[in-house]
């Protein structure tokens, strides 16, 4: 079993003017699918620092590498080359068992499809990660999260009894309740109407501002990205812009793989 390695000195700068410790770091992160002449590089030596306590969007068209960057940086997929850290832990040096524990204890996920258990009510869905980890939930924190998300009157409802927007709020609460170091949100408004999507983006922004959470959101939508403090824009597996949304550049043509 590989030991948990300490972080190395950051190799890339955070957003201009930012001196906050990074929650996520990558150095020359590369992901290649296939081998030989048919190989496709979805990430091409990407080095970024993502600040803790901030709302960061990873933006780009389909095929730009944005989802691949999230999956590798979150430990959901293996890098072909390069290094990645969550906080001070180099995840690219971990064994499978250590990586599983780190994801369980320090990372929250919000997906486009909600991924709620249909037989459990909202309360049980939210508390499921702490139950699986064998930990006693912090009830005061649970109530604070539920209050911020406005779902206190829906806790006894099962997913089929909730709207799409309410289901996504339950999924966000589930990600928040374990107090993870970072929440990764992959196109969290993609299955919602515009009003529900706007509400979810507002809740994510409030979780940063009011709960001190770190959120990294993958999106192809400039409106969604406008809620973030910083936008990292990818094209063809490379970072092509980094800063406020105004600096994120125009829409870019889609690449071949690894949205």
SVG drawing of the C-alpha trace seen along z (x, -y; Angstrom):
<svg xmlns="http://www.w3.org/2000/svg" viewBox="-45 -41 53 43">
<polyline fill="none" stroke="black" stroke-width="0.4" points="0.0,0.0 1.4,-3.4 1.7,-5.9 -0.2,-9.2 2.3,-11.6 2.7,-15.3 2.1,-18.0 4.9,-19.4 5.5,-23.0 2.7,-24.3 3.9,-24.6 1.2,-27.0 -0.2,-30.2 -3.7,-30.7 -6.0,-33.3 -4.4,-36.7 -4.3,-38.4 -5.3,-35.1 -3.2,-34.0 -5.6,-31.4 -4.4,-27.8 -5.4,-25.6 -8.0,-22.9 -7.1,-21.3 -3.9,-21.3 -2.7,-19.6 0.8,-19.6 1.2,-18.5 -1.9,-16.4 -2.4,-14.3 -5.1,-11.8 -4.8,-9.8 -7.3,-7.3 -6.0,-4.5 -2.5,-3.8 -0.3,-4.3 -1.4,-6.3 -5.1,-6.2 -4.5,-7.6 -6.4,-10.8 -5.2,-13.2 -8.1,-14.5 -5.9,-16.4 -2.6,-17.8 -0.3,-18.7 -2.8,-20.8 -1.4,-22.7 -3.9,-24.6 -4.4,-25.6 -8.0,-25.9 -8.5,-28.0 -10.2,-26.7 -13.4,-28.6 -14.2,-29.7 -16.6,-28.9 -14.6,-27.8 -16.1,-26.9 -14.3,-24.7 -15.8,-25.7 -15.6,-24.6 -17.6,-23.0 -18.2,-19.3 -14.9,-17.5 -12.8,-20.2 -11.6,-18.1 -13.5,-19.8 -15.2,-16.7 -12.0,-14.7 -10.2,-17.2 -12.8,-17.0 -12.9,-13.2 -9.1,-12.9 -8.7,-15.7 -11.4,-14.2 -9.9,-10.7 -12.7,-9.2 -10.4,-8.4 -6.6,-7.7 -4.2,-10.1 -1.9,-8.9 0.8,-11.2 1.3,-14.2 0.2,-14.7 -2.9,-15.9 -3.6,-16.9 -6.7,-17.3 -5.5,-19.6 -2.1,-18.3 -2.6,-14.8 -1.3,-13.7 -4.1,-11.5 -2.1,-10.3 0.2,-8.5 -2.5,-6.7 -3.5,-3.1 -7.1,-2.2 -8.2,-1.7 -6.7,-5.0 -8.2,-6.8 -11.6,-5.4 -11.3,-6.5 -10.2,-10.0 -13.1,-10.4 -15.5,-9.2 -14.2,-11.5 -13.0,-14.7 -14.9,-15.0 -18.6,-15.6 -20.1,-15.0 -23.2,-16.6 -24.2,-15.1 -26.7,-16.1 -28.8,-13.0 -29.1,-13.5 -28.2,-9.8 -30.7,-9.6 -31.9,-6.3 -35.5,-6.0 -36.6,-4.0 -35.3,-6.5 -36.8,-9.8 -34.9,-13.1 -33.5,-13.0 -32.2,-9.4 -30.7,-10.3 -28.9,-13.3 -27.5,-11.3 -26.6,-8.2 -22.9,-9.0 -22.4,-9.5 -24.3,-6.3 -22.1,-4.3 -19.0,-5.8 -20.2,-4.7 -20.1,-8.3 -22.7,-10.1 -24.1,-13.1 -23.7,-16.6 -27.3,-17.5 -26.7,-21.2 -24.8,-21.3 -27.5,-19.1 -30.1,-21.6 -28.0,-24.6 -27.5,-23.0 -31.1,-22.1 -32.1,-25.6 -29.8,-27.2 -31.2,-24.9 -34.8,-25.5 -35.8,-21.8 -36.8,-21.5 -40.4,-20.8 -39.4,-18.1 -37.4,-15.8 -40.0,-13.0 -40.6,-12.9 -39.1,-10.3 -37.4,-11.4 -40.4,-10.6 -42.4,-13.0 -40.0,-15.9 -39.4,-18.2 -36.1,-18.0 -34.9,-21.2 -35.8,-19.8 -34.1,-16.5 -30.9,-18.4 -31.1,-20.4 -31.3,-17.1 -28.2,-15.9 -26.3,-19.1 -27.3,-18.7 -26.0,-15.1 -22.7,-16.4 -22.5,-19.1 -23.5,-17.2 -20.2,-15.3 -18.3,-18.7 -16.0,-17.7 -12.9,-19.7 -14.4,-20.2 -17.6,-19.6 -17.3,-18.7 -20.5,-19.5 -20.7,-18.1 -23.3,-20.0 -25.6,-20.2 -28.3,-22.2 -28.3,-20.2 -31.5,-18.3 -33.4,-21.3 -35.5,-24.0 -34.1,-27.5 -35.8,-28.7 -34.8,-25.6 -31.3,-25.7 -30.9,-29.3 -32.0,-28.4 -29.5,-25.6 -26.6,-27.9 -27.7,-30.4 -27.6,-27.6 -24.1,-26.5 -23.0,-30.2 -24.6,-30.5 -22.9,-27.3 -19.6,-29.0 -20.5,-32.4 -22.4,-31.3 -21.1,-27.8 -17.4,-28.3 -17.6,-25.5 -15.3,-25.0 -17.1,-24.3 -15.7,-23.2 -18.3,-23.1 -18.0,-21.8 -20.2,-23.5 -20.5,-24.5 -22.9,-27.3 -21.7,-30.9 -24.7,-31.8 -23.9,-29.1 -20.2,-30.0 -21.2,-33.6 -22.0,-32.5 -18.4,-31.4 -15.6,-33.6 -13.2,-32.2 -13.5,-30.4 -11.0,-28.0 -11.7,-27.5 -10.4,-24.5 -10.2,-23.6 -8.6,-20.5 -7.4,-19.4 -5.5,-22.6 -6.2,-25.7 -6.9,-28.6 -8.2,-31.2 -8.2,-31.6 -9.8,-34.4 -13.2,-36.1 -15.9,-35.2 -15.2,-38.3 -11.7,-36.8 -12.9,-33.4 -12.9,-33.9 -15.5,-33.3 -17.2,-30.0 -14.7,-27.4 -15.1,-24.6 -15.6,-21.1 -12.7,-18.7 -12.9,-15.0 -13.2,-13.4 -13.2,-14.0 -15.8,-16.7"/>
</svg>
